[in-house]
Amino acid sequence: MAVVSACDELVELVLHCILDLGSFPDARRRRVSELMTHLRSDPPAAGRAAERVQQELAPALEWSALIAAVVQERWEDLLGRRRRLSRHLLWRSPLDTLRGSRRSRTDGSRPGE
């Protein structure tokens, strides 16, 4: 069984909440906060997370903005980046974006799962 790194889990969970759910339900807020606390206590892991966010999501979402929003519990700030993130990800990798939306419609899952 593969173990997902805190960095990968954080990025995937934040994107899921922003793009798929359009909200940060309480359980997911807690998990995002736990992951951020873990990363902030492990500088090498935080560096990897910062690098991934900057490479994949900036300028639509930068590492410093993500940290600030999570630490200060400003979830609406993150949700306000939904449109920019969607455009950025579509521009960055249009085929992956289309494959992902097609997969979510044909795999039997409901939106938000």
C-alpha positions in Angstrom: 0.0 0.0 0.0 1.4 3.4 -1.0 1.7 6.1 1.6 0.9 9.6 0.5 3.2 12.3 1.7 1.8 15.2 3.8 2.8 17.5 0.9 0.8 15.6 -1.7 -2.2 15.1 0.6 -2.3 18.8 1.4 -2.2 19.9 -2.2 -4.7 17.3 -3.3 -7.1 18.1 -0.4 -6.9 21.8 -0.9 -7.6 21.5 -4.6 -10.5 19.0 -4.0 -12.1 21.5 -1.5 -11.6 24.5 -3.8 -12.4 23.0 -7.2 -14.7 20.1 -6.5 -16.5 20.9 -3.3 -16.4 24.7 -3.4 -16.2 24.6 0.4 -14.0 23.4 3.3 -16.2 21.2 5.4 -15.2 21.0 9.1 -13.4 17.6 8.8 -11.4 18.8 5.8 -10.5 22.1 7.5 -9.2 20.1 10.5 -7.2 17.8 8.2 -5.7 20.7 6.2 -4.7 22.4 9.4 -3.1 19.2 10.7 -1.2 18.8 7.5 0.0 22.4 7.6 1.1 22.1 11.2 3.0 18.9 10.4 4.7 20.5 7.4 5.6 23.7 9.3 7.4 21.5 11.9 9.4 19.7 9.3 11.4 22.2 7.2 12.5 19.8 4.5 8.9 18.6 4.0 7.7 22.2 4.0 10.3 23.1 1.4 9.1 20.3 -0.8 5.5 21.4 -0.3 6.4 25.0 -1.1 8.2 23.9 -4.2 5.3 21.8 -5.5 2.8 24.6 -4.9 4.9 27.2 -6.6 5.6 24.9 -9.6 2.1 23.6 -10.1 -0.2 26.3 -8.8 1.5 29.7 -8.8 0.6 32.4 -9.6 -3.1 31.3 -9.0 -2.2 30.1 -5.5 1.2 30.7 -4.0 2.7 28.9 -1.0 2.7 32.0 1.2 -0.9 32.7 0.5 -1.8 29.1 1.3 0.0 29.1 4.6 -1.5 32.4 5.6 -5.1 31.4 4.8 -4.8 28.0 6.6 -3.0 29.4 9.7 -5.4 32.3 10.0 -8.4 30.1 9.0 -9.4 32.4 6.1 -11.0 29.6 4.1 -12.9 32.1 2.0 -9.6 33.5 0.7 -8.8 30.1 -0.7 -12.3 29.6 -2.2 -12.0 33.0 -3.8 -9.2 31.6 -6.0 -11.4 28.9 -7.6 -11.7 30.6 -10.9 -8.0 31.5 -11.2 -7.0 28.0 -10.2 -9.3 26.5 -12.8 -8.0 28.7 -15.5 -4.4 28.1 -14.5 -4.8 24.3 -14.4 -6.6 24.3 -17.7 -4.0 26.5 -19.3 -1.1 24.5 -17.8 -2.4 21.0 -18.8 -5.6 21.1 -20.9 -5.6 17.3 -21.7 -5.2 16.3 -18.0 -8.0 18.6 -17.0 -10.3 17.2 -19.7 -9.4 13.6 -18.7 -10.0 14.4 -15.1 -13.5 15.8 -15.8 -14.4 12.9 -18.1 -13.2 10.4 -15.5 -15.3 12.0 -12.7 -18.4 11.7 -15.0 -17.8 8.1 -16.0 -16.4 6.4 -12.9 -19.7 6.4 -11.1 -18.6 8.8 -8.4 -20.7 11.7 -7.3 -19.3 15.2 -7.3 -17.4 16.0 -4.2 -16.2 12.4 -3.5 
